[in-house]
């Protein structure tokens, strides 16, 4: 009899309790859905930022590599020009 009485006590909920339990369940799923959607937005933004950083890094690397090869030639020309004209412009150097 005590098990039956306990079971009857558990299953016999008032309308207010059922209403509050329903609200809690709905709120749980709303929070779960919104947090999942928000985290998906954050992940997509981070992925886009990572791709932008990688493309920017590759652009900078290409730019630096091009100018290194160009500067190796221009630095010798610059050294020659400096030797030719700088003593005339600034004799103290």
PDB file with one MODEL, atoms N, CA, C and O in Angstrom:
MODEL        1
ATOM      1  N   UNK A   1       0.810  -1.196   0.000  1.00  0.00           N
ATOM      2  CA  UNK A   1       0.000   0.000   0.000  1.00  0.00           C
ATOM      3  C   UNK A   1       0.853   1.259   0.000  1.00  0.00           C
ATOM      4  O   UNK A   1       0.466   2.252  -0.617  1.00  0.00           O
ATOM      5  N   UNK A   2       1.975   1.253   0.657  1.00  0.00           N
ATOM      6  CA  UNK A   2       2.777   2.468   0.720  1.00  0.00           C
ATOM      7  C   UNK A   2       3.350   2.822  -0.638  1.00  0.00           C
ATOM      8  O   UNK A   2       3.463   4.002  -0.970  1.00  0.00           O
ATOM      9  N   UNK A   3       3.717   1.815  -1.438  1.00  0.00           N
ATOM     10  CA  UNK A   3       4.231   2.095  -2.775  1.00  0.00           C
ATOM     11  C   UNK A   3       3.134   2.704  -3.630  1.00  0.00           C
ATOM     12  O   UNK A   3       3.390   3.647  -4.379  1.00  0.00           O
ATOM     13  N   UNK A   4       1.940   2.194  -3.534  1.00  0.00           N
ATOM     14  CA  UNK A   4       0.818   2.728  -4.297  1.00  0.00           C
ATOM     15  C   UNK A   4       0.490   4.142  -3.849  1.00  0.00           C
ATOM     16  O   UNK A   4       0.155   4.993  -4.672  1.00  0.00           O
ATOM     17  N   UNK A   5       0.585   4.396  -2.559  1.00  0.00           N
ATOM     18  CA  UNK A   5       0.321   5.748  -2.052  1.00  0.00           C
ATOM     19  C   UNK A   5       1.380   6.735  -2.539  1.00  0.00           C
ATOM     20  O   UNK A   5       1.063   7.866  -2.908  1.00  0.00           O
ATOM     21  N   UNK A   6       2.651   6.293  -2.536  1.00  0.00           N
ATOM     22  CA  UNK A   6       3.726   7.157  -3.029  1.00  0.00           C
ATOM     23  C   UNK A   6       3.562   7.439  -4.516  1.00  0.00           C
ATOM     24  O   UNK A   6       3.757   8.567  -4.969  1.00  0.00           O
ATOM     25  N   UNK A   7       3.205   6.412  -5.267  1.00  0.00           N
ATOM     26  CA  UNK A   7       3.013   6.578  -6.705  1.00  0.00           C
ATOM     27  C   UNK A   7       1.859   7.526  -6.988  1.00  0.00           C
ATOM     28  O   UNK A   7       1.919   8.347  -7.903  1.00  0.00           O
ATOM     29  N   UNK A   8       0.813   7.399  -6.192  1.00  0.00           N
ATOM     30  CA  UNK A   8      -0.327   8.298  -6.370  1.00  0.00           C
ATOM     31  C   UNK A   8       0.062   9.731  -6.027  1.00  0.00           C
ATOM     32  O   UNK A   8      -0.410  10.668  -6.672  1.00  0.00           O
ATOM     33  N   UNK A   9       0.901   9.914  -5.042  1.00  0.00           N
ATOM     34  CA  UNK A   9       1.358  11.249  -4.659  1.00  0.00           C
ATOM     35  C   UNK A   9       2.215  11.858  -5.762  1.00  0.00           C
ATOM     36  O   UNK A   9       2.103  13.048  -6.056  1.00  0.00           O
ATOM     37  N   UNK A  10       3.077  11.035  -6.377  1.00  0.00           N
ATOM     38  CA  UNK A  10       3.952  11.537  -7.443  1.00  0.00           C
ATOM     39  C   UNK A  10       3.146  11.908  -8.680  1.00  0.00           C
ATOM     40  O   UNK A  10       3.372  12.965  -9.270  1.00  0.00           O
ATOM     41  N   UNK A  11       2.217  11.060  -9.076  1.00  0.00           N
ATOM     42  CA  UNK A  11       1.472  11.301 -10.309  1.00  0.00           C
ATOM     43  C   UNK A  11       0.359  12.317 -10.148  1.00  0.00           C
ATOM     44  O   UNK A  11      -0.135  12.852 -11.140  1.00  0.00           O
ATOM     45  N   UNK A  12      -0.036  12.588  -8.939  1.00  0.00           N
ATOM     46  CA  UNK A  12      -1.129  13.527  -8.707  1.00  0.00           C
ATOM     47  C   UNK A  12      -0.558  14.937  -8.544  1.00  0.00           C
ATOM     48  O   UNK A  12      -0.306  15.388  -7.427  1.00  0.00           O
ATOM     49  N   UNK A  13      -0.359  15.618  -9.658  1.00  0.00           N
ATOM     50  CA  UNK A  13       0.172  16.983  -9.645  1.00  0.00           C
ATOM     51  C   UNK A  13      -0.961  17.964  -9.872  1.00  0.00           C
ATOM     52  O   UNK A  13      -1.957  17.644 -10.521  1.00  0.00           O
ATOM     53  N   UNK A  14      -0.805  19.129  -9.346  1.00  0.00           N
ATOM     54  CA  UNK A  14      -1.814  20.155  -9.563  1.00  0.00           C
ATOM     55  C   UNK A  14      -1.602  20.793 -10.939  1.00  0.00           C
ATOM     56  O   UNK A  14      -0.564  20.607 -11.574  1.00  0.00           O
ATOM     57  N   UNK A  15      -2.568  21.517 -11.362  1.00  0.00           N
ATOM     58  CA  UNK A  15      -2.465  22.184 -12.665  1.00  0.00           C
ATOM     59  C   UNK A  15      -1.331  23.201 -12.671  1.00  0.00           C
ATOM     60  O   UNK A  15      -0.653  23.371 -13.684  1.00  0.00           O
ATOM     61  N   UNK A  16      -1.127  23.864 -11.563  1.00  0.00           N
ATOM     62  CA  UNK A  16      -0.049  24.850 -11.468  1.00  0.00           C
ATOM     63  C   UNK A  16       1.304  24.185 -11.634  1.00  0.00           C
ATOM     64  O   UNK A  16       2.173  24.706 -12.332  1.00  0.00           O
ATOM     65  N   UNK A  17       1.489  23.032 -10.994  1.00  0.00           N
ATOM     66  CA  UNK A  17       2.756  22.317 -11.120  1.00  0.00           C
ATOM     67  C   UNK A  17       2.995  21.855 -12.553  1.00  0.00           C
ATOM     68  O   UNK A  17       4.110  21.953 -13.064  1.00  0.00           O
ATOM     69  N   UNK A  18       1.960  21.357 -13.191  1.00  0.00           N
ATOM     70  CA  UNK A  18       2.092  20.921 -14.588  1.00  0.00           C
ATOM     71  C   UNK A  18       2.404  22.118 -15.477  1.00  0.00           C
ATOM     72  O   UNK A  18       3.245  22.022 -16.371  1.00  0.00           O
ATOM     73  N   UNK A  19       1.740  23.240 -15.242  1.00  0.00           N
ATOM     74  CA  UNK A  19       1.990  24.449 -16.021  1.00  0.00           C
ATOM     75  C   UNK A  19       3.429  24.931 -15.840  1.00  0.00           C
ATOM     76  O   UNK A  19       4.100  25.276 -16.813  1.00  0.00           O
ATOM     77  N   UNK A  20       3.901  24.954 -14.587  1.00  0.00           N
ATOM     78  CA  UNK A  20       5.275  25.387 -14.327  1.00  0.00           C
ATOM     79  C   UNK A  20       6.290  24.427 -14.940  1.00  0.00           C
ATOM     80  O   UNK A  20       7.313  24.859 -15.472  1.00  0.00           O
ATOM     81  N   UNK A  21       6.015  23.142 -14.869  1.00  0.00           N
ATOM     82  CA  UNK A  21       6.906  22.160 -15.475  1.00  0.00           C
ATOM     83  C   UNK A  21       6.948  22.330 -16.992  1.00  0.00           C
ATOM     84  O   UNK A  21       8.011  22.216 -17.602  1.00  0.00           O
ATOM     85  N   UNK A  22       5.807  22.598 -17.595  1.00  0.00           N
ATOM     86  CA  UNK A  22       5.756  22.834 -19.042  1.00  0.00           C
ATOM     87  C   UNK A  22       6.547  24.080 -19.413  1.00  0.00           C
ATOM     88  O   UNK A  22       7.279  24.079 -20.404  1.00  0.00           O
ATOM     89  N   UNK A  23       6.408  25.134 -18.634  1.00  0.00           N
ATOM     90  CA  UNK A  23       7.167  26.362 -18.891  1.00  0.00           C
ATOM     91  C   UNK A  23       8.664  26.100 -18.775  1.00  0.00           C
ATOM     92  O   UNK A  23       9.441  26.579 -19.600  1.00  0.00           O
ATOM     93  N   UNK A  24       9.072  25.348 -17.764  1.00  0.00           N
ATOM     94  CA  UNK A  24      10.491  25.026 -17.606  1.00  0.00           C
ATOM     95  C   UNK A  24      11.030  24.235 -18.792  1.00  0.00           C
ATOM     96  O   UNK A  24      12.137  24.493 -19.264  1.00  0.00           O
ATOM     97  N   UNK A  25      10.258  23.285 -19.267  1.00  0.00           N
ATOM     98  CA  UNK A  25      10.697  22.481 -20.417  1.00  0.00           C
ATOM     99  C   UNK A  25      10.804  23.351 -21.662  1.00  0.00           C
ATOM    100  O   UNK A  25      11.773  23.243 -22.413  1.00  0.00           O
ATOM    101  N   UNK A  26       9.821  24.208 -21.885  1.00  0.00           N
ATOM    102  CA  UNK A  26       9.858  25.098 -23.049  1.00  0.00           C
ATOM    103  C   UNK A  26      11.040  26.056 -22.949  1.00  0.00           C
ATOM    104  O   UNK A  26      11.742  26.273 -23.937  1.00  0.00           O
ATOM    105  N   UNK A  27      11.267  26.622 -21.788  1.00  0.00           N
ATOM    106  CA  UNK A  27      12.402  27.525 -21.603  1.00  0.00           C
ATOM    107  C   UNK A  27      13.728  26.812 -21.838  1.00  0.00           C
ATOM    108  O   UNK A  27      14.650  27.380 -22.423  1.00  0.00           O
ATOM    109  N   UNK A  28      13.820  25.575 -21.384  1.00  0.00           N
ATOM    110  CA  UNK A  28      15.045  24.809 -21.601  1.00  0.00           C
ATOM    111  C   UNK A  28      15.326  24.667 -23.101  1.00  0.00           C
ATOM    112  O   UNK A  28      16.449  24.899 -23.548  1.00  0.00           O
ATOM    113  N   UNK A  29      14.311  24.289 -23.868  1.00  0.00           N
ATOM    114  CA  UNK A  29      14.526  24.108 -25.301  1.00  0.00           C
ATOM    115  C   UNK A  29      14.782  25.426 -26.022  1.00  0.00           C
ATOM    116  O   UNK A  29      15.544  25.461 -26.989  1.00  0.00           O
ATOM    117  N   UNK A  30      14.160  26.507 -25.569  1.00  0.00           N
ATOM    118  CA  UNK A  30      14.421  27.821 -26.170  1.00  0.00           C
ATOM    119  C   UNK A  30      15.860  28.238 -25.917  1.00  0.00           C
ATOM    120  O   UNK A  30      16.547  28.691 -26.833  1.00  0.00           O
ATOM    121  N   UNK A  31      16.318  28.090 -24.691  1.00  0.00           N
ATOM    122  CA  UNK A  31      17.702  28.449 -24.362  1.00  0.00           C
ATOM    123  C   UNK A  31      18.674  27.553 -25.110  1.00  0.00           C
ATOM    124  O   UNK A  31      19.688  28.028 -25.622  1.00  0.00           O
ATOM    125  N   UNK A  32      18.378  26.271 -25.178  1.00  0.00           N
ATOM    126  CA  UNK A  32      19.246  25.327 -25.886  1.00  0.00           C
ATOM    127  C   UNK A  32      19.339  25.692 -27.368  1.00  0.00           C
ATOM    128  O   UNK A  32      20.432  25.723 -27.932  1.00  0.00           O
ATOM    129  N   UNK A  33      18.192  25.969 -27.998  1.00  0.00           N
ATOM    130  CA  UNK A  33      18.180  26.306 -29.421  1.00  0.00           C
ATOM    131  C   UNK A  33      18.914  27.622 -29.679  1.00  0.00           C
ATOM    132  O   UNK A  33      19.717  27.716 -30.607  1.00  0.00           O
ATOM    133  N   UNK A  34      18.636  28.641 -28.855  1.00  0.00           N
ATOM    134  CA  UNK A  34      19.271  29.949 -29.064  1.00  0.00           C
ATOM    135  C   UNK A  34      20.773  29.884 -28.833  1.00  0.00           C
ATOM    136  O   UNK A  34      21.540  30.493 -29.578  1.00  0.00           O
ATOM    137  N   UNK A  35      21.200  29.156 -27.813  1.00  0.00           N
ATOM    138  CA  UNK A  35      22.638  29.068 -27.559  1.00  0.00           C
ATOM    139  C   UNK A  35      23.336  28.299 -28.670  1.00  0.00           C
ATOM    140  O   UNK A  35      24.461  28.630 -29.041  1.00  0.00           O
ATOM    141  N   UNK A  36      22.682  27.279 -29.200  1.00  0.00           N
ATOM    142  CA  UNK A  36      23.272  26.516 -30.300  1.00  0.00           C
ATOM    143  C   UNK A  36      23.364  27.385 -31.557  1.00  0.00           C
ATOM    144  O   UNK A  36      24.370  27.356 -32.265  1.00  0.00           O
ATOM    145  N   UNK A  37      22.317  28.148 -31.825  1.00  0.00           N
ATOM    146  CA  UNK A  37      22.310  29.029 -32.989  1.00  0.00           C
ATOM    147  C   UNK A  37      23.367  30.121 -32.831  1.00  0.00           C
ATOM    148  O   UNK A  37      24.070  30.448 -33.787  1.00  0.00           O
ATOM    149  N   UNK A  38      23.479  30.681 -31.636  1.00  0.00           N
ATOM    150  CA  UNK A  38      24.461  31.737 -31.374  1.00  0.00           C
ATOM    151  C   UNK A  38      25.883  31.196 -31.491  1.00  0.00           C
ATOM    152  O   UNK A  38      26.758  31.859 -32.048  1.00  0.00           O
ATOM    153  N   UNK A  39      26.110  30.008 -30.975  1.00  0.00           N
ATOM    154  CA  UNK A  39      27.453  29.427 -31.079  1.00  0.00           C
ATOM    155  C   UNK A  39      27.797  29.114 -32.528  1.00  0.00           C
ATOM    156  O   UNK A  39      28.960  29.221 -32.917  1.00  0.00           O
ATOM    157  N   UNK A  40      26.817  28.732 -33.333  1.00  0.00           N
ATOM    158  CA  UNK A  40      27.073  28.486 -34.754  1.00  0.00           C
ATOM    159  C   UNK A  40      27.461  29.787 -35.455  1.00  0.00           C
ATOM    160  O   UNK A  40      28.335  29.784 -36.322  1.00  0.00           O
ATOM    161  N   UNK A  41      26.823  30.896 -35.089  1.00  0.00           N
ATOM    162  CA  UNK A  41      27.191  32.193 -35.661  1.00  0.00           C
ATOM    163  C   UNK A  41      28.615  32.574 -35.273  1.00  0.00           C
ATOM    164  O   UNK A  41      29.388  33.048 -36.106  1.00  0.00           O
ATOM    165  N   UNK A  42      28.953  32.366 -34.012  1.00  0.00           N
ATOM    166  CA  UNK A  42      30.301  32.705 -33.549  1.00  0.00           C
ATOM    167  C   UNK A  42      31.339  31.863 -34.272  1.00  0.00           C
ATOM    168  O   UNK A  42      32.380  32.377 -34.684  1.00  0.00           O
ATOM    169  N   UNK A  43      31.065  30.576 -34.430  1.00  0.00           N
ATOM    170  CA  UNK A  43      32.011  29.694 -35.120  1.00  0.00           C
ATOM    171  C   UNK A  43      32.173  30.110 -36.572  1.00  0.00           C
ATOM    172  O   UNK A  43      33.289  30.099 -37.091  1.00  0.00           O
ATOM    173  N   UNK A  44      31.088  30.475 -37.239  1.00  0.00           N
ATOM    174  CA  UNK A  44      31.205  30.897 -38.640  1.00  0.00           C
ATOM    175  C   UNK A  44      31.985  32.203 -38.753  1.00  0.00           C
ATOM    176  O   UNK A  44      32.760  32.380 -39.693  1.00  0.00           O
ATOM    177  N   UNK A  45      31.789  33.118 -37.807  1.00  0.00           N
ATOM    178  CA  UNK A  45      32.565  34.368 -37.826  1.00  0.00           C
ATOM    179  C   UNK A  45      34.043  34.106 -37.581  1.00  0.00           C
ATOM    180  O   UNK A  45      34.896  34.719 -38.223  1.00  0.00           O
ATOM    181  N   UNK A  46      34.354  33.205 -36.663  1.00  0.00           N
ATOM    182  CA  UNK A  46      35.753  32.863 -36.401  1.00  0.00           C
ATOM    183  C   UNK A  46      36.396  32.184 -37.606  1.00  0.00           C
ATOM    184  O   UNK A  46      37.560  32.436 -37.919  1.00  0.00           O
ATOM    185  N   UNK A  47      35.638  31.324 -38.280  1.00  0.00           N
ATOM    186  CA  UNK A  47      36.171  30.681 -39.486  1.00  0.00           C
ATOM    187  C   UNK A  47      36.462  31.713 -40.567  1.00  0.00           C
ATOM    188  O   UNK A  47      37.495  31.644 -41.233  1.00  0.00           O
ATOM    189  N   UNK A  48      35.556  32.669 -40.743  1.00  0.00           N
ATOM    190  CA  UNK A  48      35.772  33.712 -41.748  1.00  0.00           C
ATOM    191  C   UNK A  48      36.983  34.564 -41.386  1.00  0.00           C
ATOM    192  O   UNK A  48      37.787  34.902 -42.255  1.00  0.00           O
ATOM    193  N   UNK A  49      37.117  34.912 -40.117  1.00  0.00           N
ATOM    194  CA  UNK A  49      38.271  35.702 -39.687  1.00  0.00           C
ATOM    195  C   UNK A  49      39.568  34.928 -39.891  1.00  0.00           C
ATOM    196  O   UNK A  49      40.584  35.509 -40.272  1.00  0.00           O
ATOM    197  N   UNK A  50      39.538  33.626 -39.641  1.00  0.00           N
ATOM    198  CA  UNK A  50      40.728  32.802 -39.848  1.00  0.00           C
ATOM    199  C   UNK A  50      41.094  32.754 -41.325  1.00  0.00           C
ATOM    200  O   UNK A  50      42.269  32.851 -41.678  1.00  0.00           O
ATOM    201  N   UNK A  51      40.096  32.604 -42.187  1.00  0.00           N
ATOM    202  CA  UNK A  51      40.374  32.601 -43.638  1.00  0.00           C
ATOM    203  C   UNK A  51      40.922  33.950 -44.086  1.00  0.00           C
ATOM    204  O   UNK A  51      41.839  34.008 -44.906  1.00  0.00           O
ATOM    205  N   UNK A  52      40.360  35.043 -43.548  1.00  0.00           N
ATOM    206  CA  UNK A  52      40.859  36.374 -43.899  1.00  0.00           C
ATOM    207  C   UNK A  52      42.302  36.563 -43.448  1.00  0.00           C
ATOM    208  O   UNK A  52      43.116  37.139 -44.169  1.00  0.00           O
ATOM    209  N   UNK A  53      42.612  36.074 -42.247  1.00  0.00           N
ATOM    210  CA  UNK A  53      43.986  36.182 -41.758  1.00  0.00           C
ATOM    211  C   UNK A  53      44.947  35.375 -42.615  1.00  0.00           C
ATOM    212  O   UNK A  53      46.049  35.833 -42.918  1.00  0.00           O
ATOM    213  N   UNK A  54      44.535  34.179 -43.005  1.00  0.00           N
ATOM    214  CA  UNK A  54      45.400  33.342 -43.841  1.00  0.00           C
ATOM    215  C   UNK A  54      45.627  33.985 -45.205  1.00  0.00           C
ATOM    216  O   UNK A  54      46.749  33.976 -45.713  1.00  0.00           O
ATOM    217  N   UNK A  55      44.573  34.543 -45.803  1.00  0.00           N
ATOM    218  CA  UNK A  55      44.748  35.179 -47.110  1.00  0.00           C
ATOM    219  C   UNK A  55      45.603  36.434 -46.979  1.00  0.00           C
ATOM    220  O   UNK A  55      46.427  36.716 -47.850  1.00  0.00           O
ATOM    221  N   UNK A  56      45.414  37.190 -45.895  1.00  0.00           N
ATOM    222  CA  UNK A  56      46.254  38.365 -45.667  1.00  0.00           C
ATOM    223  C   UNK A  56      47.701  37.988 -45.442  1.00  0.00           C
ATOM    224  O   UNK A  56      48.609  38.670 -45.917  1.00  0.00           O
ATOM    225  N   UNK A  57      47.918  36.904 -44.719  1.00  0.00           N
ATOM    226  CA  UNK A  57      49.283  36.444 -44.478  1.00  0.00           C
ATOM    227  C   UNK A  57      49.941  36.013 -45.791  1.00  0.00           C
ATOM    228  O   UNK A  57      51.108  36.319 -46.034  1.00  0.00           O
ATOM    229  N   UNK A  58      49.196  35.309 -46.626  1.00  0.00           N
ATOM    230  CA  UNK A  58      49.784  34.878 -47.899  1.00  0.00           C
ATOM    231  C   UNK A  58      50.055  36.074 -48.807  1.00  0.00           C
ATOM    232  O   UNK A  58      51.055  36.091 -49.525  1.00  0.00           O
ATOM    233  N   UNK A  59      49.171  37.078 -48.783  1.00  0.00           N
ATOM    234  CA  UNK A  59      49.416  38.280 -49.578  1.00  0.00           C
ATOM    235  C   UNK A  59      50.666  39.010 -49.105  1.00  0.00           C
ATOM    236  O   UNK A  59      51.480  39.447 -49.918  1.00  0.00           O
ATOM    237  N   UNK A  60      50.817  39.143 -47.786  1.00  0.00           N
ATOM    238  CA  UNK A  60      52.009  39.805 -47.249  1.00  0.00           C
ATOM    239  C   UNK A  60      53.275  39.014 -47.558  1.00  0.00           C
ATOM    240  O   UNK A  60      54.307  39.597 -47.891  1.00  0.00           O
ATOM    241  N   UNK A  61      53.201  37.708 -47.449  1.00  0.00           N
ATOM    242  CA  UNK A  61      54.366  36.876 -47.748  1.00  0.00           C
ATOM    243  C   UNK A  61      54.765  37.010 -49.208  1.00  0.00           C
ATOM    244  O   UNK A  61      55.948  37.141 -49.521  1.00  0.00           O
ATOM    245  N   UNK A  62      53.779  36.978 -50.107  1.00  0.00           N
ATOM    246  CA  UNK A  62      54.075  37.154 -51.533  1.00  0.00           C
ATOM    247  C   UNK A  62      54.678  38.526 -51.803  1.00  0.00           C
ATOM    248  O   UNK A  62      55.638  38.648 -52.563  1.00  0.00           O
ATOM    249  N   UNK A  63      54.119  39.553 -51.183  1.00  0.00           N
ATOM    250  CA  UNK A  63      54.620  40.909 -51.370  1.00  0.00           C
ATOM    251  C   UNK A  63      56.065  41.024 -50.892  1.00  0.00           C
ATOM    252  O   UNK A  63      56.910  41.597 -51.580  1.00  0.00           O
ATOM    253  N   UNK A  64      56.340  40.478 -49.710  1.00  0.00           N
ATOM    254  CA  UNK A  64      57.705  40.544 -49.166  1.00  0.00           C
ATOM    255  C   UNK A  64      58.672  39.761 -50.039  1.00  0.00           C
ATOM    256  O   UNK A  64      59.785  40.220 -50.293  1.00  0.00           O
ATOM    257  N   UNK A  65      58.266  38.596 -50.497  1.00  0.00           N
ATOM    258  CA  UNK A  65      59.146  37.796 -51.356  1.00  0.00           C
ATOM    259  C   UNK A  65      59.457  38.508 -52.666  1.00  0.00           C
ATOM    260  O   UNK A  65      60.593  38.477 -53.139  1.00  0.00           O
ATOM    261  N   UNK A  66      58.452  39.146 -53.250  1.00  0.00           N
ATOM    262  CA  UNK A  66      58.685  39.876 -54.502  1.00  0.00           C
ATOM    263  C   UNK A  66      59.658  41.026 -54.285  1.00  0.00           C
ATOM    264  O   UNK A  66      60.547  41.258 -55.103  1.00  0.00           O
ATOM    265  N   UNK A  67      59.486  41.743 -53.179  1.00  0.00           N
ATOM    266  CA  UNK A  67      60.359  42.889 -52.935  1.00  0.00           C
ATOM    267  C   UNK A  67      61.750  42.484 -52.481  1.00  0.00           C
ATOM    268  O   UNK A  67      62.707  43.232 -52.684  1.00  0.00           O
ATOM    269  N   UNK A  68      61.877  41.336 -51.883  1.00  0.00           N
ATOM    270  CA  UNK A  68      63.221  40.866 -51.536  1.00  0.00           C
ATOM    271  C   UNK A  68      64.021  40.587 -52.791  1.00  0.00           C
ATOM    272  O   UNK A  68      65.187  40.969 -52.893  1.00  0.00           O
ATOM    273  N   UNK A  69      63.394  39.920 -53.746  1.00  0.00           N
ATOM    274  CA  UNK A  69      64.113  39.631 -54.989  1.00  0.00           C
ATOM    275  C   UNK A  69      64.368  40.919 -55.770  1.00  0.00           C
ATOM    276  O   UNK A  69      65.416  41.064 -56.400  1.00  0.00           O
ATOM    277  N   UNK A  70      63.421  41.849 -55.733  1.00  0.00           N
ATOM    278  CA  UNK A  70      63.616  43.119 -56.434  1.00  0.00           C
ATOM    279  C   UNK A  70      64.647  43.979 -55.709  1.00  0.00           C
ATOM    280  O   UNK A  70      65.419  44.692 -56.350  1.00  0.00           O
ATOM    281  N   UNK A  71      64.664  43.916 -54.382  1.00  0.00           N
ATOM    282  CA  UNK A  71      65.601  44.734 -53.613  1.00  0.00           C
ATOM    283  C   UNK A  71      67.031  44.244 -53.726  1.00  0.00           C
ATOM    284  O   UNK A  71      67.964  45.025 -53.539  1.00  0.00           O
ATOM    285  N   UNK A  72      67.221  42.990 -54.022  1.00  0.00           N
ATOM    286  CA  UNK A  72      68.600  42.518 -54.161  1.00  0.00           C
ATOM    287  C   UNK A  72      69.274  43.201 -55.338  1.00  0.00           C
ATOM    288  O   UNK A  72      70.465  43.509 -55.281  1.00  0.00           O
ATOM    289  N   UNK A  73      68.525  43.439 -56.402  1.00  0.00           N
ATOM    290  CA  UNK A  73      69.080  44.164 -57.553  1.00  0.00           C
ATOM    291  C   UNK A  73      69.148  45.651 -57.250  1.00  0.00           C
ATOM    292  O   UNK A  73      70.163  46.298 -57.508  1.00  0.00           O
ATOM    293  N   UNK A  74      68.065  46.194 -56.700  1.00  0.00           N
ATOM    294  CA  UNK A  74      68.034  47.634 -56.471  1.00  0.00           C
ATOM    295  C   UNK A  74      69.001  48.049 -55.367  1.00  0.00           C
ATOM    296  O   UNK A  74      69.471  49.186 -55.363  1.00  0.00           O
ATOM    297  N   UNK A  75      69.306  47.157 -54.434  1.00  0.00           N
ATOM    298  CA  UNK A  75      70.246  47.539 -53.384  1.00  0.00           C
ATOM    299  C   UNK A  75      71.646  47.738 -53.956  1.00  0.00           C
ATOM    300  O   UNK A  75      72.376  48.617 -53.499  1.00  0.00           O
ATOM    301  N   UNK A  76      72.030  46.939 -54.944  1.00  0.00           N
ATOM    302  CA  UNK A  76      73.348  47.159 -55.564  1.00  0.00           C
ATOM    303  C   UNK A  76      73.345  48.462 -56.345  1.00  0.00           C
ATOM    304  O   UNK A  76      74.330  49.200 -56.335  1.00  0.00           O
ATOM    305  N   UNK A  77      72.236  48.744 -57.024  1.00  0.00           N
ATOM    306  CA  UNK A  77      72.124  50.014 -57.746  1.00  0.00           C
ATOM    307  C   UNK A  77      72.129  51.165 -56.753  1.00  0.00           C
ATOM    308  O   UNK A  77      72.770  52.188 -56.992  1.00  0.00           O
ATOM    309  N   UNK A  78      71.423  51.009 -55.647  1.00  0.00           N
ATOM    310  CA  UNK A  78      71.387  52.044 -54.628  1.00  0.00           C
ATOM    311  C   UNK A  78      72.778  52.269 -54.032  1.00  0.00           C
ATOM    312  O   UNK A  78      73.175  53.412 -53.805  1.00  0.00           O
ATOM    313  N   UNK A  79      73.505  51.211 -53.782  1.00  0.00           N
ATOM    314  CA  UNK A  79      74.870  51.347 -53.255  1.00  0.00           C
ATOM    315  C   UNK A  79      75.757  52.105 -54.246  1.00  0.00           C
ATOM    316  O   UNK A  79      76.543  52.965 -53.848  1.00  0.00           O
ATOM    317  N   UNK A  80      75.631  51.788 -55.520  1.00  0.00           N
ATOM    318  CA  UNK A  80      76.428  52.465 -56.538  1.00  0.00           C
ATOM    319  C   UNK A  80      76.075  53.954 -56.587  1.00  0.00           C
ATOM    320  O   UNK A  80      76.959  54.809 -56.639  1.00  0.00           O
ATOM    321  N   UNK A  81      74.754  54.255 -56.570  1.00  0.00           N
ATOM    322  CA  UNK A  81      74.313  55.652 -56.586  1.00  0.00           C
ATOM    323  C   UNK A  81      74.784  56.388 -55.338  1.00  0.00           C
ATOM    324  O   UNK A  81      75.190  57.547 -55.415  1.00  0.00           O
ATOM    325  N   UNK A  82      74.733  55.731 -54.207  1.00  0.00           N
ATOM    326  CA  UNK A  82      75.183  56.345 -52.968  1.00  0.00           C
ATOM    327  C   UNK A  82      76.682  56.653 -53.035  1.00  0.00           C
ATOM    328  O   UNK A  82      77.125  57.703 -52.570  1.00  0.00           O
ATOM    329  N   UNK A  83      77.444  55.751 -53.602  1.00  0.00           N
ATOM    330  CA  UNK A  83      78.882  55.980 -53.721  1.00  0.00           C
ATOM    331  C   UNK A  83      79.186  57.112 -54.701  1.00  0.00           C
ATOM    332  O   UNK A  83      80.149  57.854 -54.511  1.00  0.00           O
ATOM    333  N   UNK A  84      78.381  57.244 -55.732  1.00  0.00           N
ATOM    334  CA  UNK A  84      78.630  58.253 -56.752  1.00  0.00           C
ATOM    335  C   UNK A  84      78.206  59.652 -56.311  1.00  0.00           C
ATOM    336  O   UNK A  84      78.952  60.617 -56.477  1.00  0.00           O
ATOM    337  N   UNK A  85      77.009  59.752 -55.752  1.00  0.00           N
ATOM    338  CA  UNK A  85      76.423  61.075 -55.548  1.00  0.00           C
ATOM    339  C   UNK A  85      76.398  61.557 -54.103  1.00  0.00           C
ATOM    340  O   UNK A  85      76.360  62.764 -53.868  1.00  0.00           O
ATOM    341  N   UNK A  86      76.418  60.669 -53.149  1.00  0.00           N
ATOM    342  CA  UNK A  86      76.339  61.105 -51.761  1.00  0.00           C
ATOM    343  C   UNK A  86      77.572  61.885 -51.324  1.00  0.00           C
ATOM    344  O   UNK A  86      77.417  62.871 -50.604  1.00  0.00           O
ATOM    345  N   UNK A  87      78.777  61.509 -51.709  1.00  0.00           N
ATOM    346  CA  UNK A  87      79.921  62.344 -51.309  1.00  0.00           C
ATOM    347  C   UNK A  87      79.855  63.759 -51.877  1.00  0.00           C
ATOM    348  O   UNK A  87      80.363  64.698 -51.263  1.00  0.00           O
ATOM    349  N   UNK A  88      79.238  63.915 -53.034  1.00  0.00           N
ATOM    350  CA  UNK A  88      79.116  65.255 -53.612  1.00  0.00           C
ATOM    351  C   UNK A  88      78.082  66.082 -52.847  1.00  0.00           C
ATOM    352  O   UNK A  88      78.251  67.288 -52.668  1.00  0.00           O
ATOM    353  N   UNK A  89      77.021  65.429 -52.401  1.00  0.00           N
ATOM    354  CA  UNK A  89      75.969  66.155 -51.691  1.00  0.00           C
ATOM    355  C   UNK A  89      76.348  66.424 -50.239  1.00  0.00           C
ATOM    356  O   UNK A  89      76.107  67.514 -49.720  1.00  0.00           O
ATOM    357  N   UNK A  90      76.930  65.445 -49.598  1.00  0.00           N
ATOM    358  CA  UNK A  90      77.321  65.566 -48.191  1.00  0.00           C
ATOM    359  C   UNK A  90      78.771  65.110 -48.042  1.00  0.00           C
ATOM    360  O   UNK A  90      79.014  63.930 -47.791  1.00  0.00           O
ATOM    361  N   UNK A  91      79.708  65.987 -48.184  1.00  0.00           N
ATOM    362  CA  UNK A  91      81.118  65.580 -48.104  1.00  0.00           C
ATOM    363  C   UNK A  91      81.523  65.048 -46.733  1.00  0.00           C
ATOM    364  O   UNK A  91      82.481  64.282 -46.631  1.00  0.00           O
ATOM    365  N   UNK A  92      80.808  65.443 -45.675  1.00  0.00           N
ATOM    366  CA  UNK A  92      81.185  64.968 -44.345  1.00  0.00           C
ATOM    367  C   UNK A  92      80.862  63.485 -44.143  1.00  0.00           C
ATOM    368  O   UNK A  92      81.412  62.862 -43.235  1.00  0.00           O
ATOM    369  N   UNK A  93      79.988  62.910 -44.962  1.00  0.00           N
ATOM    370  CA  UNK A  93      79.653  61.491 -44.828  1.00  0.00           C
ATOM    371  C   UNK A  93      80.657  60.716 -45.551  1.00  0.00           C
ATOM    372  O   UNK A  93      80.585  59.487 -45.580  1.00  0.00           O
TER     373      UNK A  93
ENDMDL
END
